[in-house]
Amino acid sequence: MYDVYEIRKDFPLLAQKFNHKPFAYLDTSASAQKPQIVLDALVKTYTQNYANPHRGAYYLADMMTEEYEKARETVRQFINAKSAEEIVFTRNATESINLVASVWGTQNLHTGDEVLISQAEHHANLVPWQQICQKTGAKFVIFKVTDTGDFDMADFADKLSSRTKIVAISAMSNVLGTLFPVNEIIRIAHKQGAKVLVDACQFAVHHQIDVQNADCDFLAFSAHKTYGPTGIGVLYGKAEILRSMPPYQYGGDMVDTVTFEQTTFADIPARFEAGTPAGVQAIGMAQGLKYMQKLGLDNIVAHEQNLVEYTFARFKELQGLKVIGTSAHKGGVFCFDFKGIHPQDLSFVLNKENVFIRTGHHCAQPIVNRMGYTSLARASFGLYTTKEDIDMLIDALKKAEKFFA
């Protein structure tokens, strides 16, 4: 049984009070809180096991290397990759996507080629492709989402062509909450000979990933959203594609041999992990993923969908509240406009009521503009979110309504 109140006890920060009152943390889409098991792993590694992985021939270094590579195997299992060599550790998903755009893009994009993305992409899956197109002469092509925030399959099919070399698509929008039909997108794109990169930052928080079943060529996500530490992300790539790509950065541990005349490089994934790795963060990330798996991704999804239905029902009490993104295929992300009150002003009142949300364009300015806004308020859920959190949001919005009347 999924007992969210017992689960919350695993998250020390959620037990705190501000101004002697409980609070509602509704910003998991930006960054998730950390369970004790992750915090313990970080402290234990720094205080008992710390050394530089892959660098020393002594007990601590050997132990750190073993735990670091165990973390890679945990990620492999979490996304069902064929091999751990297909898992590259980066600083975050943004670096993962930049790596693909900079290396694969430079190799494979030329004048006349096209890169296809949706209107709903986060800047991290938009700007790298925009910039690499400007450098290579490739065309940057955008397909639409509907007024409800759904995937526009007709426009996608119209924009996809034999000139499309890669489709870069979010599995779940951080503004609309829409779950895009990624498997179908990949299947159609592959028929045209295009590669597909999946931005799974939001999706990985809520849903099971299976890269073999999806058959994506690349996939990226960040640990800090999946209840792990900041400072580490994941790039999955099919082994044969990664092996065809030269290194992204240069330095220690990504080399085979070095002379003043020539350098040869290590095999994957090491060739993409230049410099001292984020070993402690990798170990913490693994614990966050294991925590999610222990709870069960299906259970997390069911809990979230229950909250989505509850939120829509409670929002009906508020006249003048408009949800941006009302797809039937929607996760626990609610961007909204309330009576035209500026989101910053709204957030000021909510913060006084200990309701913590995010405001702005959410690093996805084009989709916010496309939906008719320059800034939006956003409430987003995690596996620890309760109906009481949503009740606090509704009560705070009612107070904001009176405040700005």
ABEGO torsion letter per residue (X at the ends): XBBAAAAAAABAAAABBBGGBBBBBAAAAABBBBBAAAAAAAAAAAAAABBBBGABBBAAAAAAAAAAAAAAAAAAAAAGBABAAABBBBABAAAAAAAAAAAAAAAABBBGBBBBBBAABBAAAAAAAAAAAAAAGBBBBBBBBBAAGBBBAAAAAAABBAABABBBBBABBAAAGBBBBAAAAAAAAAAAGBBBBBBAAAAAAABBBBAAAAGBABBBBBAAAAGBBBGBBBBBBBAAAAAABBBABBEBGABABBBAABBBBBBOAAAABBEBBBAAAAAAAAAAAAAAAAAEAAAAAAAAAAAAAAAAAAAAABBGBBBBGABABBBBBBBBBBGGBBAAAAAAAAAAAGBBBBBEAGGBAAAAAAAGBABBBBBBBBAABBAAAAAAAAAAAAAAAAAAX
